[in-house]
Amino acid sequence: MSCFLCKGTLRKQTTNFMTDIDNCFIIIKNVPSLVCSQCGEISYTDDVAAKLERIVKAVRQAVSEVAIVNFQDSVA
Ligand SMILES: [Zn+2]
């Protein structure tokens, strides 16, 4: 698998995912990611992307301002 931007080599690495929705900040730690060794672009496998989406939805409903979630601990 290679980077869709620059065709560089992707390395498996855990990263932190951050997003904000309506002034609610959500940080998800220890996300299994693919990081381009050339341009640093971060991408996720379909499974991981789907789980991230589920976590964000679940957290958004439960939290009003800031949430920090560990990807590995989440059952979403
Ligand atoms: Zn790249």
N, CA, C, O and the ligand as a Tripos MOL2 file, in Angstrom:
@<TRIPOS>MOLECULE
protein
  305   303    77     0     0
PROTEIN
NO_CHARGES

@<TRIPOS>ATOM
      1 N           0.8400   -1.1910    0.0000 N.3       1 MET1
      2 CA          0.0000    0.0000    0.0000 C.3       1 MET1
      3 C           0.8820    1.2510    0.0000 C.2       1 MET1
      4 O           1.8660    1.3080    0.7380 O.2       1 MET1
      5 N           0.5480    2.2420   -0.8100 N.am      2 SER2
      6 CA          1.3440    3.4570   -0.8320 C.3       2 SER2
      7 C           0.4520    4.6840   -0.6820 C.2       2 SER2
      8 O          -0.7640    4.6120   -0.8570 O.2       2 SER2
      9 N           1.0790    5.8070   -0.3540 N.am      3 CYS3
     10 CA          0.3660    7.0550   -0.0990 C.3       3 CYS3
     11 C          -0.4210    7.4970   -1.3320 C.2       3 CYS3
     12 O           0.0960    7.4760   -2.4490 O.2       3 CYS3
     13 N          -1.6820    7.8980   -1.1190 N.am      4 PHE4
     14 CA         -2.4910    8.2940   -2.2770 C.3       4 PHE4
     15 C          -2.1200    9.6870   -2.7800 C.2       4 PHE4
     16 O          -2.5280   10.0920   -3.8690 O.2       4 PHE4
     17 N          -1.3410   10.4160   -1.9770 N.am      5 LEU5
     18 CA         -0.9140   11.7490   -2.4150 C.3       5 LEU5
     19 C           0.3940   11.6920   -3.1890 C.2       5 LEU5
     20 O           0.4940   12.2150   -4.2990 O.2       5 LEU5
     21 N           1.4090   11.0430   -2.5850 N.am      6 CYS6
     22 CA          2.7390   11.1210   -3.1820 C.3       6 CYS6
     23 C           3.3130    9.7600   -3.5440 C.2       6 CYS6
     24 O           4.4290    9.6730   -4.0570 O.2       6 CYS6
     25 N           2.5540    8.6910   -3.2800 N.am      7 LYS7
     26 CA          2.9960    7.3170   -3.5500 C.3       7 LYS7
     27 C           4.1690    6.8810   -2.6560 C.2       7 LYS7
     28 O           4.8550    5.9020   -2.9480 O.2       7 LYS7
     29 N           4.3790    7.6200   -1.5770 N.am      8 GLY8
     30 CA          5.4120    7.2460   -0.6220 C.3       8 GLY8
     31 C           5.0040    5.9950    0.1480 C.2       8 GLY8
     32 O           3.8760    5.5180    0.0240 O.2       8 GLY8
     33 N           5.9240    5.4740    0.9370 N.am      9 THR9
     34 CA          5.6620    4.2550    1.7050 C.3       9 THR9
     35 C           4.8750    4.5620    2.9730 C.2       9 THR9
     36 O           5.1920    5.5040    3.6980 O.2       9 THR9
     37 N           3.8460    3.7590    3.2330 N.am     10 LEU10
     38 CA          3.0530    3.9440    4.4430 C.3      10 LEU10
     39 C           3.5930    3.0540    5.5550 C.2      10 LEU10
     40 O           3.8790    1.8750    5.3460 O.2      10 LEU10
     41 N           3.7260    3.6390    6.7360 N.am     11 ARG11
     42 CA          4.1760    2.8830    7.8980 C.3      11 ARG11
     43 C           3.0370    2.7960    8.8990 C.2      11 ARG11
     44 O           2.2860    3.7540    9.0820 O.2      11 ARG11
     45 N           2.9090    1.6210    9.5600 N.am     12 LYS12
     46 CA          1.8940    1.4720   10.6020 C.3      12 LYS12
     47 C           2.3670    2.1790   11.8540 C.2      12 LYS12
     48 O           3.4960    1.9880   12.3050 O.2      12 LYS12
     49 N           1.4940    2.9950   12.4060 N.am     13 GLN13
     50 CA          1.8620    3.8020   13.5560 C.3      13 GLN13
     51 C           0.5780    4.2330   14.2580 C.2      13 GLN13
     52 O          -0.4460    4.4230   13.6020 O.2      13 GLN13
     53 N           0.6170    4.3900   15.5790 N.am     14 THR14
     54 CA         -0.5860    4.9150   16.2270 C.3      14 THR14
     55 C          -0.4840    6.4340   16.2960 C.2      14 THR14
     56 O           0.5750    6.9890   16.5880 O.2      14 THR14
     57 N          -1.6040    7.0930   16.0220 N.am     15 THR15
     58 CA         -1.6370    8.5580   16.0520 C.3      15 THR15
     59 C          -2.8510    9.0010   16.8620 C.2      15 THR15
     60 O          -3.6970    8.1880   17.2350 O.2      15 THR15
     61 N          -2.9190   10.2900   17.1240 N.am     16 ASN16
     62 CA         -4.0840   10.8580   17.7960 C.3      16 ASN16
     63 C          -4.9640   11.5330   16.7560 C.2      16 ASN16
     64 O          -4.4940   12.2960   15.9120 O.2      16 ASN16
     65 N          -6.2460   11.2300   16.8400 N.am     17 PHE17
     66 CA         -7.2190   11.8110   15.9150 C.3      17 PHE17
     67 C          -7.9430   12.9370   16.6480 C.2      17 PHE17
     68 O          -8.3730   12.7670   17.7890 O.2      17 PHE17
     69 N          -8.0730   14.0740   15.9960 N.am     18 MET18
     70 CA         -8.7110   15.2140   16.6390 C.3      18 MET18
     71 C          -9.7670   15.7980   15.7260 C.2      18 MET18
     72 O          -9.5530   15.9340   14.5220 O.2      18 MET18
     73 N         -10.9020   16.1400   16.2960 N.am     19 THR19
     74 CA        -11.9330   16.7670   15.4780 C.3      19 THR19
     75 C         -12.7650   17.6850   16.3590 C.2      19 THR19
     76 O         -12.7870   17.5160   17.5780 O.2      19 THR19
     77 N         -13.4410   18.6420   15.7700 N.am     20 ASP20
     78 CA        -14.3680   19.4440   16.5570 C.3      20 ASP20
     79 C         -15.6690   19.6170   15.7990 C.2      20 ASP20
     80 O         -15.6950   19.9270   14.6080 O.2      20 ASP20
     81 N         -16.7490   19.4050   16.5390 N.am     21 ILE21
     82 CA        -18.0950   19.5210   15.9660 C.3      21 ILE21
     83 C         -18.8740   20.4700   16.8560 C.2      21 ILE21
     84 O         -18.9790   20.2220   18.0570 O.2      21 ILE21
     85 N         -19.4140   21.5290   16.3240 N.am     22 ASP22
     86 CA        -20.2210   22.4840   17.1000 C.3      22 ASP22
     87 C         -19.5450   22.8560   18.4170 C.2      22 ASP22
     88 O         -20.1820   22.8070   19.4700 O.2      22 ASP22
     89 N         -18.2730   23.2240   18.3760 N.am     23 ASN23
     90 CA        -17.5230   23.6240   19.5690 C.3      23 ASN23
     91 C         -17.2700   22.4950   20.5590 C.2      23 ASN23
     92 O         -16.8680   22.7470   21.6950 O.2      23 ASN23
     93 N         -17.4960   21.2720   20.1480 N.am     24 CYS24
     94 CA        -17.1640   20.1240   20.9820 C.3      24 CYS24
     95 C         -15.8930   19.4990   20.4080 C.2      24 CYS24
     96 O         -15.8560   19.0690   19.2560 O.2      24 CYS24
     97 N         -14.8550   19.4630   21.2450 N.am     25 PHE25
     98 CA        -13.5960   18.9050   20.7790 C.3      25 PHE25
     99 C         -13.4930   17.4430   21.1720 C.2      25 PHE25
    100 O         -13.7150   17.0850   22.3290 O.2      25 PHE25
    101 N         -13.1630   16.6180   20.2290 N.am     26 ILE26
    102 CA        -13.0290   15.1920   20.4960 C.3      26 ILE26
    103 C         -11.6280   14.7530   20.1010 C.2      26 ILE26
    104 O         -11.1920   14.9460   18.9660 O.2      26 ILE26
    105 N         -10.9340   14.1590   21.0630 N.am     27 ILE27
    106 CA         -9.5940   13.6570   20.8010 C.3      27 ILE27
    107 C          -9.6200   12.1460   21.0140 C.2      27 ILE27
    108 O         -10.0370   11.6630   22.0670 O.2      27 ILE27
    109 N          -9.1820   11.4260   20.0280 N.am     28 ILE28
    110 CA         -9.1330    9.9650   20.1410 C.3      28 ILE28
    111 C          -7.6730    9.5390   20.0550 C.2      28 ILE28
    112 O          -7.0040    9.7640   19.0460 O.2      28 ILE28
    113 N          -7.1930    8.9250   21.1210 N.am     29 LYS29
    114 CA         -5.7820    8.5580   21.2040 C.3      29 LYS29
    115 C          -5.5320    7.1250   20.7510 C.2      29 LYS29
    116 O          -6.4340    6.2870   20.7420 O.2      29 LYS29
    117 N          -4.2890    6.8700   20.3780 N.am     30 ASN30
    118 CA         -3.8450    5.5110   20.0230 C.3      30 ASN30
    119 C          -4.6140    4.9010   18.8600 C.2      30 ASN30
    120 O          -4.9840    3.7280   18.8990 O.2      30 ASN30
    121 N          -4.8490    5.6910   17.8400 N.am     31 VAL31
    122 CA         -5.5590    5.2010   16.6620 C.3      31 VAL31
    123 C          -4.5690    4.5090   15.7250 C.2      31 VAL31
    124 O          -3.5840    5.1180   15.3080 O.2      31 VAL31
    125 N          -4.8220    3.2510   15.3930 N.am     32 PRO32
    126 CA         -3.9350    2.5670   14.4480 C.3      32 PRO32
    127 C          -4.0320    3.2440   13.0840 C.2      32 PRO32
    128 O          -5.1080    3.2970   12.4890 O.2      32 PRO32
    129 N          -2.9270    3.7530   12.6000 N.am     33 SER33
    130 CA         -2.9500    4.5520   11.3760 C.3      33 SER33
    131 C          -1.8590    4.1130   10.4180 C.2      33 SER33
    132 O          -0.9620    3.3460   10.7670 O.2      33 SER33
    133 N          -1.9650    4.6220    9.2080 N.am     34 LEU34
    134 CA         -0.9150    4.4340    8.2150 C.3      34 LEU34
    135 C          -0.3580    5.8180    7.9280 C.2      34 LEU34
    136 O          -1.0710    6.6970    7.4450 O.2      34 LEU34
    137 N           0.9170    6.0030    8.2270 N.am     35 VAL35
    138 CA          1.5270    7.3180    8.0680 C.3      35 VAL35
    139 C           2.5530    7.2670    6.9340 C.2      35 VAL35
    140 O           3.4160    6.3900    6.8990 O.2      35 VAL35
    141 N           2.4440    8.2160    6.0160 N.am     36 CYS36
    142 CA          3.3680    8.2660    4.8900 C.3      36 CYS36
    143 C           4.7450    8.7060    5.3820 C.2      36 CYS36
    144 O           4.8760    9.7240    6.0610 O.2      36 CYS36
    145 N           5.7660    7.9310    5.0320 N.am     37 SER37
    146 CA          7.1130    8.2590    5.4910 C.3      37 SER37
    147 C           7.6690    9.4430    4.7010 C.2      37 SER37
    148 O           8.6890   10.0170    5.0810 O.2      37 SER37
    149 N           7.0140    9.8050    3.6200 N.am     38 GLN38
    150 CA          7.4970   10.8930    2.7740 C.3      38 GLN38
    151 C           6.8180   12.2350    3.0760 C.2      38 GLN38
    152 O           7.5000   13.2260    3.3390 O.2      38 GLN38
    153 N           5.4810   12.2710    3.0410 N.am     39 CYS39
    154 CA          4.7910   13.5480    3.2240 C.3      39 CYS39
    155 C           4.0680   13.6510    4.5630 C.2      39 CYS39
    156 O           3.5690   14.7200    4.9130 O.2      39 CYS39
    157 N           4.0040   12.5480    5.3180 N.am     40 GLY40
    158 CA          3.3880   12.6020    6.6400 C.3      40 GLY40
    159 C           1.8790   12.4870    6.6360 C.2      40 GLY40
    160 O           1.2520   12.5760    7.6920 O.2      40 GLY40
    161 N           1.2820   12.2920    5.4740 N.am     41 GLU41
    162 CA         -0.1680   12.1320    5.3780 C.3      41 GLU41
    163 C          -0.6070   10.9100    6.1950 C.2      41 GLU41
    164 O           0.0120    9.8480    6.1380 O.2      41 GLU41
    165 N          -1.6970   11.0940    6.9580 N.am     42 ILE42
    166 CA         -2.1980   10.0070    7.7890 C.3      42 ILE42
    167 C          -3.4420    9.4270    7.1410 C.2      42 ILE42
    168 O          -4.3510   10.1680    6.7680 O.2      42 ILE42
    169 N          -3.4890    8.1090    7.0050 N.am     43 SER43
    170 CA         -4.7070    7.4900    6.5040 C.3      43 SER43
    171 C          -5.0760    6.3170    7.3990 C.2      43 SER43
    172 O          -4.2640    5.8380    8.1900 O.2      43 SER43
    173 N          -6.3120    5.8670    7.2600 N.am     44 TYR44
    174 CA         -6.8140    4.7920    8.1090 C.3      44 TYR44
    175 C          -7.3780    3.6800    7.2390 C.2      44 TYR44
    176 O          -7.8160    3.9100    6.1120 O.2      44 TYR44
    177 N          -7.3580    2.4770    7.7850 N.am     45 THR45
    178 CA         -8.0250    1.3920    7.0860 C.3      45 THR45
    179 C          -9.5320    1.6150    7.2110 C.2      45 THR45
    180 O          -9.9700    2.4020    8.0500 O.2      45 THR45
    181 N         -10.3280    0.9320    6.3890 N.am     46 ASP46
    182 CA        -11.7820    1.1020    6.4240 C.3      46 ASP46
    183 C         -12.3460    0.7780    7.8030 C.2      46 ASP46
    184 O         -13.2220    1.4830    8.3020 O.2      46 ASP46
    185 N         -11.8390   -0.2960    8.4180 N.am     47 ASP47
    186 CA        -12.3100   -0.6990    9.7480 C.3      47 ASP47
    187 C         -12.0890    0.4000   10.7700 C.2      47 ASP47
    188 O         -12.9800    0.7340   11.5520 O.2      47 ASP47
    189 N         -10.8810    0.9570   10.7500 N.am     48 VAL48
    190 CA        -10.5260    2.0030   11.7080 C.3      48 VAL48
    191 C         -11.3540    3.2590   11.4520 C.2      48 VAL48
    192 O         -11.8420    3.8850   12.3930 O.2      48 VAL48
    193 N         -11.5140    3.6270   10.1860 N.am     49 ALA49
    194 CA        -12.2920    4.8160    9.8390 C.3      49 ALA49
    195 C         -13.7390    4.6650   10.2960 C.2      49 ALA49
    196 O         -14.3390    5.6220   10.7870 O.2      49 ALA49
    197 N         -14.3010    3.4690   10.1380 N.am     50 ALA50
    198 CA        -15.6830    3.2280   10.5450 C.3      50 ALA50
    199 C         -15.8100    3.3180   12.0610 C.2      50 ALA50
    200 O         -16.7810    3.8680   12.5800 O.2      50 ALA50
    201 N         -14.8120    2.7660   12.7720 N.am     51 LYS51
    202 CA        -14.8680    2.8230   14.2280 C.3      51 LYS51
    203 C         -14.7000    4.2640   14.7240 C.2      51 LYS51
    204 O         -15.3540    4.6740   15.6830 O.2      51 LYS51
    205 N         -13.8350    5.0150   14.0760 N.am     52 LEU52
    206 CA        -13.6540    6.4240   14.4460 C.3      52 LEU52
    207 C         -14.9830    7.1650   14.3230 C.2      52 LEU52
    208 O         -15.3480    7.9630   15.1860 O.2      52 LEU52
    209 N         -15.6860    6.8910   13.2510 N.am     53 GLU53
    210 CA        -16.9540    7.5570   13.0040 C.3      53 GLU53
    211 C         -17.9620    7.2130   14.1030 C.2      53 GLU53
    212 O         -18.6960    8.0750   14.5850 O.2      53 GLU53
    213 N         -17.9780    5.9220   14.4900 N.am     54 ARG54
    214 CA        -18.9010    5.4950   15.5490 C.3      54 ARG54
    215 C         -18.5410    6.1440   16.8800 C.2      54 ARG54
    216 O         -19.4230    6.5810   17.6190 O.2      54 ARG54
    217 N         -17.2430    6.2090   17.1870 N.am     55 ILE55
    218 CA        -16.8100    6.8150   18.4540 C.3      55 ILE55
    219 C         -17.2180    8.2860   18.4800 C.2      55 ILE55
    220 O         -17.7680    8.7690   19.4700 O.2      55 ILE55
    221 N         -16.9440    8.9960   17.3790 N.am     56 VAL56
    222 CA        -17.2590   10.4250   17.3250 C.3      56 VAL56
    223 C         -18.7520   10.6630   17.5430 C.2      56 VAL56
    224 O         -19.1400   11.5660   18.2850 O.2      56 VAL56
    225 N         -19.5810    9.8570   16.8980 N.am     57 LYS57
    226 CA        -21.0310   10.0010   17.0580 C.3      57 LYS57
    227 C         -21.4570    9.7540   18.5000 C.2      57 LYS57
    228 O         -22.2270   10.5260   19.0720 O.2      57 LYS57
    229 N         -20.9470    8.6680   19.0790 N.am     58 ALA58
    230 CA        -21.3240    8.2990   20.4450 C.3      58 ALA58
    231 C         -20.8630    9.3670   21.4390 C.2      58 ALA58
    232 O         -21.6120    9.7640   22.3320 O.2      58 ALA58
    233 N         -19.6270    9.8210   21.2700 N.am     59 VAL59
    234 CA        -19.0630   10.8070   22.1920 C.3      59 VAL59
    235 C         -19.7970   12.1320   22.0670 C.2      59 VAL59
    236 O         -20.0800   12.7900   23.0680 O.2      59 VAL59
    237 N         -20.1010   12.5170   20.8480 N.am     60 ARG60
    238 CA        -20.7830   13.7960   20.5940 C.3      60 ARG60
    239 C         -22.1110   13.8570   21.3400 C.2      60 ARG60
    240 O         -22.5140   14.9210   21.8110 O.2      60 ARG60
    241 N         -22.7900   12.7190   21.4490 N.am     61 GLN61
    242 CA        -24.0810   12.7000   22.1350 C.3      61 GLN61
    243 C         -23.9220   12.7590   23.6530 C.2      61 GLN61
    244 O         -24.8150   13.2200   24.3640 O.2      61 GLN61
    245 N         -22.7730   12.2860   24.1390 N.am     62 ALA62
    246 CA        -22.5810   12.1710   25.5890 C.3      62 ALA62
    247 C         -21.8570   13.3660   26.1960 C.2      62 ALA62
    248 O         -21.9750   13.6270   27.3930 O.2      62 ALA62
    249 N         -21.1130   14.0850   25.3760 N.am     63 VAL63
    250 CA        -20.2250   15.1120   25.9090 C.3      63 VAL63
    251 C         -20.5410   16.4660   25.2850 C.2      63 VAL63
    252 O         -20.8700   16.5500   24.1020 O.2      63 VAL63
    253 N         -20.4390   17.5260   26.0890 N.am     64 SER64
    254 CA        -20.7810   18.8340   25.5340 C.3      64 SER64
    255 C         -19.5650   19.6540   25.1100 C.2      64 SER64
    256 O         -19.6710   20.4800   24.2030 O.2      64 SER64
    257 N         -18.4030   19.4400   25.7530 N.am     65 GLU65
    258 CA        -17.2800   20.3060   25.4050 C.3      65 GLU65
    259 C         -16.0260   19.6000   24.9110 C.2      65 GLU65
    260 O         -15.6430   19.7450   23.7500 O.2      65 GLU65
    261 N         -15.3940   18.8460   25.7790 N.am     66 VAL66
    262 CA        -14.1410   18.2030   25.3960 C.3      66 VAL66
    263 C         -14.1670   16.7400   25.8050 C.2      66 VAL66
    264 O         -14.5690   16.4090   26.9210 O.2      66 VAL66
    265 N         -13.7470   15.8840   24.9230 N.am     67 ALA67
    266 CA        -13.6790   14.4670   25.2590 C.3      67 ALA67
    267 C         -12.3620   13.8950   24.7670 C.2      67 ALA67
    268 O         -11.9160   14.1820   23.6560 O.2      67 ALA67
    269 N         -11.7470   13.0810   25.6170 N.am     68 ILE68
    270 CA        -10.5360   12.3770   25.2120 C.3      68 ILE68
    271 C         -10.8170   10.8810   25.3780 C.2      68 ILE68
    272 O         -11.1280   10.4120   26.4730 O.2      68 ILE68
    273 N         -10.7040   10.1570   24.2900 N.am     69 VAL69
    274 CA        -11.0710    8.7490   24.2850 C.3      69 VAL69
    275 C          -9.8560    7.9430   23.8390 C.2      69 VAL69
    276 O          -9.1160    8.3650   22.9510 O.2      69 VAL69
    277 N          -9.6580    6.7990   24.4490 N.am     70 ASN70
    278 CA         -8.6160    5.9020   23.9710 C.3      70 ASN70
    279 C          -9.2280    4.9220   22.9770 C.2      70 ASN70
    280 O         -10.1320    4.1620   23.3230 O.2      70 ASN70
    281 N          -8.7390    4.9420   21.7530 N.am     71 PHE71
    282 CA         -9.3000    4.0940   20.6990 C.3      71 PHE71
    283 C          -9.3310    2.6320   21.1180 C.2      71 PHE71
    284 O         -10.3020    1.9230   20.8550 O.2      71 PHE71
    285 N          -8.2580    2.1840   21.7750 N.am     72 GLN72
    286 CA         -8.1200    0.7790   22.1410 C.3      72 GLN72
    287 C          -9.1470    0.3610   23.1970 C.2      72 GLN72
    288 O          -9.5500   -0.8010   23.2480 O.2      72 GLN72
    289 N          -9.5700    1.3160   24.0450 N.am     73 ASP73
    290 CA        -10.5040    0.9930   25.1240 C.3      73 ASP73
    291 C         -11.9550    1.1040   24.6830 C.2      73 ASP73
    292 O         -12.8520    0.5950   25.3540 O.2      73 ASP73
    293 N         -12.1870    1.7700   23.5540 N.am     74 SER74
    294 CA        -13.5460    2.0620   23.1500 C.3      74 SER74
    295 C         -14.2330    0.8390   22.5800 C.2      74 SER74
    296 O         -13.6490    0.0850   21.8010 O.2      74 SER74
    297 N         -15.5070    0.6510   22.9860 N.am     75 VAL75
    298 CA        -16.2660   -0.4800   22.4840 C.3      75 VAL75
    299 C         -17.2380   -0.0440   21.3810 C.2      75 VAL75
    300 O         -18.0160   -0.8510   20.8730 O.2      75 VAL75
    301 N         -17.1850    1.2350   21.0220 N.am     76 ALA76
    302 CA        -18.1230    1.7720   20.0180 C.3      76 ALA76
    303 C         -17.9800    1.0180   18.7000 C.2      76 ALA76
    304 O         -18.6820    1.3220   17.7360 O.2      76 ALA76
    305 ZN          2.7630   10.7800    0.9780 Zn       77 ZN77
@<TRIPOS>BOND
     1     1     2 1
     2     2     3 1
     3     3     4 2
     4     3     5 am
     5     5     6 1
     6     6     7 1
     7     7     8 2
     8     7     9 am
     9     9    10 1
    10    10    11 1
    11    11    12 2
    12    11    13 am
    13    13    14 1
    14    14    15 1
    15    15    16 2
    16    15    17 am
    17    17    18 1
    18    18    19 1
    19    19    20 2
    20    19    21 am
    21    21    22 1
    22    22    23 1
    23    23    24 2
    24    23    25 am
    25    25    26 1
    26    26    27 1
    27    27    28 2
    28    27    29 am
    29    29    30 1
    30    30    31 1
    31    31    32 2
    32    31    33 am
    33    33    34 1
    34    34    35 1
    35    35    36 2
    36    35    37 am
    37    37    38 1
    38    38    39 1
    39    39    40 2
    40    39    41 am
    41    41    42 1
    42    42    43 1
    43    43    44 2
    44    43    45 am
    45    45    46 1
    46    46    47 1
    47    47    48 2
    48    47    49 am
    49    49    50 1
    50    50    51 1
    51    51    52 2
    52    51    53 am
    53    53    54 1
    54    54    55 1
    55    55    56 2
    56    55    57 am
    57    57    58 1
    58    58    59 1
    59    59    60 2
    60    59    61 am
    61    61    62 1
    62    62    63 1
    63    63    64 2
    64    63    65 am
    65    65    66 1
    66    66    67 1
    67    67    68 2
    68    67    69 am
    69    69    70 1
    70    70    71 1
    71    71    72 2
    72    71    73 am
    73    73    74 1
    74    74    75 1
    75    75    76 2
    76    75    77 am
    77    77    78 1
    78    78    79 1
    79    79    80 2
    80    79    81 am
    81    81    82 1
    82    82    83 1
    83    83    84 2
    84    83    85 am
    85    85    86 1
    86    86    87 1
    87    87    88 2
    88    87    89 am
    89    89    90 1
    90    90    91 1
    91    91    92 2
    92    91    93 am
    93    93    94 1
    94    94    95 1
    95    95    96 2
    96    95    97 am
    97    97    98 1
    98    98    99 1
    99    99   100 2
   100    99   101 am
   101   101   102 1
   102   102   103 1
   103   103   104 2
   104   103   105 am
   105   105   106 1
   106   106   107 1
   107   107   108 2
   108   107   109 am
   109   109   110 1
   110   110   111 1
   111   111   112 2
   112   111   113 am
   113   113   114 1
   114   114   115 1
   115   115   116 2
   116   115   117 am
   117   117   118 1
   118   118   119 1
   119   119   120 2
   120   119   121 am
   121   121   122 1
   122   122   123 1
   123   123   124 2
   124   123   125 am
   125   125   126 1
   126   126   127 1
   127   127   128 2
   128   127   129 am
   129   129   130 1
   130   130   131 1
   131   131   132 2
   132   131   133 am
   133   133   134 1
   134   134   135 1
   135   135   136 2
   136   135   137 am
   137   137   138 1
   138   138   139 1
   139   139   140 2
   140   139   141 am
   141   141   142 1
   142   142   143 1
   143   143   144 2
   144   143   145 am
   145   145   146 1
   146   146   147 1
   147   147   148 2
   148   147   149 am
   149   149   150 1
   150   150   151 1
   151   151   152 2
   152   151   153 am
   153   153   154 1
   154   154   155 1
   155   155   156 2
   156   155   157 am
   157   157   158 1
   158   158   159 1
   159   159   160 2
   160   159   161 am
   161   161   162 1
   162   162   163 1
   163   163   164 2
   164   163   165 am
   165   165   166 1
   166   166   167 1
   167   167   168 2
   168   167   169 am
   169   169   170 1
   170   170   171 1
   171   171   172 2
   172   171   173 am
   173   173   174 1
   174   174   175 1
   175   175   176 2
   176   175   177 am
   177   177   178 1
   178   178   179 1
   179   179   180 2
   180   179   181 am
   181   181   182 1
   182   182   183 1
   183   183   184 2
   184   183   185 am
   185   185   186 1
   186   186   187 1
   187   187   188 2
   188   187   189 am
   189   189   190 1
   190   190   191 1
   191   191   192 2
   192   191   193 am
   193   193   194 1
   194   194   195 1
   195   195   196 2
   196   195   197 am
   197   197   198 1
   198   198   199 1
   199   199   200 2
   200   199   201 am
   201   201   202 1
   202   202   203 1
   203   203   204 2
   204   203   205 am
   205   205   206 1
   206   206   207 1
   207   207   208 2
   208   207   209 am
   209   209   210 1
   210   210   211 1
   211   211   212 2
   212   211   213 am
   213   213   214 1
   214   214   215 1
   215   215   216 2
   216   215   217 am
   217   217   218 1
   218   218   219 1
   219   219   220 2
   220   219   221 am
   221   221   222 1
   222   222   223 1
   223   223   224 2
   224   223   225 am
   225   225   226 1
   226   226   227 1
   227   227   228 2
   228   227   229 am
   229   229   230 1
   230   230   231 1
   231   231   232 2
   232   231   233 am
   233   233   234 1
   234   234   235 1
   235   235   236 2
   236   235   237 am
   237   237   238 1
   238   238   239 1
   239   239   240 2
   240   239   241 am
   241   241   242 1
   242   242   243 1
   243   243   244 2
   244   243   245 am
   245   245   246 1
   246   246   247 1
   247   247   248 2
   248   247   249 am
   249   249   250 1
   250   250   251 1
   251   251   252 2
   252   251   253 am
   253   253   254 1
   254   254   255 1
   255   255   256 2
   256   255   257 am
   257   257   258 1
   258   258   259 1
   259   259   260 2
   260   259   261 am
   261   261   262 1
   262   262   263 1
   263   263   264 2
   264   263   265 am
   265   265   266 1
   266   266   267 1
   267   267   268 2
   268   267   269 am
   269   269   270 1
   270   270   271 1
   271   271   272 2
   272   271   273 am
   273   273   274 1
   274   274   275 1
   275   275   276 2
   276   275   277 am
   277   277   278 1
   278   278   279 1
   279   279   280 2
   280   279   281 am
   281   281   282 1
   282   282   283 1
   283   283   284 2
   284   283   285 am
   285   285   286 1
   286   286   287 1
   287   287   288 2
   288   287   289 am
   289   289   290 1
   290   290   291 1
   291   291   292 2
   292   291   293 am
   293   293   294 1
   294   294   295 1
   295   295   296 2
   296   295   297 am
   297   297   298 1
   298   298   299 1
   299   299   300 2
   300   299   301 am
   301   301   302 1
   302   302   303 1
   303   303   304 2
@<TRIPOS>SUBSTRUCTURE
     1 MET1         2 RESIDUE 1 A MET
     2 SER2         6 RESIDUE 1 A SER
     3 CYS3        10 RESIDUE 1 A CYS
     4 PHE4        14 RESIDUE 1 A PHE
     5 LEU5        18 RESIDUE 1 A LEU
     6 CYS6        22 RESIDUE 1 A CYS
     7 LYS7        26 RESIDUE 1 A LYS
     8 GLY8        30 RESIDUE 1 A GLY
     9 THR9        34 RESIDUE 1 A THR
    10 LEU10       38 RESIDUE 1 A LEU
    11 ARG11       42 RESIDUE 1 A ARG
    12 LYS12       46 RESIDUE 1 A LYS
    13 GLN13       50 RESIDUE 1 A GLN
    14 THR14       54 RESIDUE 1 A THR
    15 THR15       58 RESIDUE 1 A THR
    16 ASN16       62 RESIDUE 1 A ASN
    17 PHE17       66 RESIDUE 1 A PHE
    18 MET18       70 RESIDUE 1 A MET
    19 THR19       74 RESIDUE 1 A THR
    20 ASP20       78 RESIDUE 1 A ASP
    21 ILE21       82 RESIDUE 1 A ILE
    22 ASP22       86 RESIDUE 1 A ASP
    23 ASN23       90 RESIDUE 1 A ASN
    24 CYS24       94 RESIDUE 1 A CYS
    25 PHE25       98 RESIDUE 1 A PHE
    26 ILE26      102 RESIDUE 1 A ILE
    27 ILE27      106 RESIDUE 1 A ILE
    28 ILE28      110 RESIDUE 1 A ILE
    29 LYS29      114 RESIDUE 1 A LYS
    30 ASN30      118 RESIDUE 1 A ASN
    31 VAL31      122 RESIDUE 1 A VAL
    32 PRO32      126 RESIDUE 1 A PRO
    33 SER33      130 RESIDUE 1 A SER
    34 LEU34      134 RESIDUE 1 A LEU
    35 VAL35      138 RESIDUE 1 A VAL
    36 CYS36      142 RESIDUE 1 A CYS
    37 SER37      146 RESIDUE 1 A SER
    38 GLN38      150 RESIDUE 1 A GLN
    39 CYS39      154 RESIDUE 1 A CYS
    40 GLY40      158 RESIDUE 1 A GLY
    41 GLU41      162 RESIDUE 1 A GLU
    42 ILE42      166 RESIDUE 1 A ILE
    43 SER43      170 RESIDUE 1 A SER
    44 TYR44      174 RESIDUE 1 A TYR
    45 THR45      178 RESIDUE 1 A THR
    46 ASP46      182 RESIDUE 1 A ASP
    47 ASP47      186 RESIDUE 1 A ASP
    48 VAL48      190 RESIDUE 1 A VAL
    49 ALA49      194 RESIDUE 1 A ALA
    50 ALA50      198 RESIDUE 1 A ALA
    51 LYS51      202 RESIDUE 1 A LYS
    52 LEU52      206 RESIDUE 1 A LEU
    53 GLU53      210 RESIDUE 1 A GLU
    54 ARG54      214 RESIDUE 1 A ARG
    55 ILE55      218 RESIDUE 1 A ILE
    56 VAL56      222 RESIDUE 1 A VAL
    57 LYS57      226 RESIDUE 1 A LYS
    58 ALA58      230 RESIDUE 1 A ALA
    59 VAL59      234 RESIDUE 1 A VAL
    60 ARG60      238 RESIDUE 1 A ARG
    61 GLN61      242 RESIDUE 1 A GLN
    62 ALA62      246 RESIDUE 1 A ALA
    63 VAL63      250 RESIDUE 1 A VAL
    64 SER64      254 RESIDUE 1 A SER
    65 GLU65      258 RESIDUE 1 A GLU
    66 VAL66      262 RESIDUE 1 A VAL
    67 ALA67      266 RESIDUE 1 A ALA
    68 ILE68      270 RESIDUE 1 A ILE
    69 VAL69      274 RESIDUE 1 A VAL
    70 ASN70      278 RESIDUE 1 A ASN
    71 PHE71      282 RESIDUE 1 A PHE
    72 GLN72      286 RESIDUE 1 A GLN
    73 ASP73      290 RESIDUE 1 A ASP
    74 SER74      294 RESIDUE 1 A SER
    75 VAL75      298 RESIDUE 1 A VAL
    76 ALA76      302 RESIDUE 1 A ALA
    77 ZN77       305 GROUP 0 **** ****
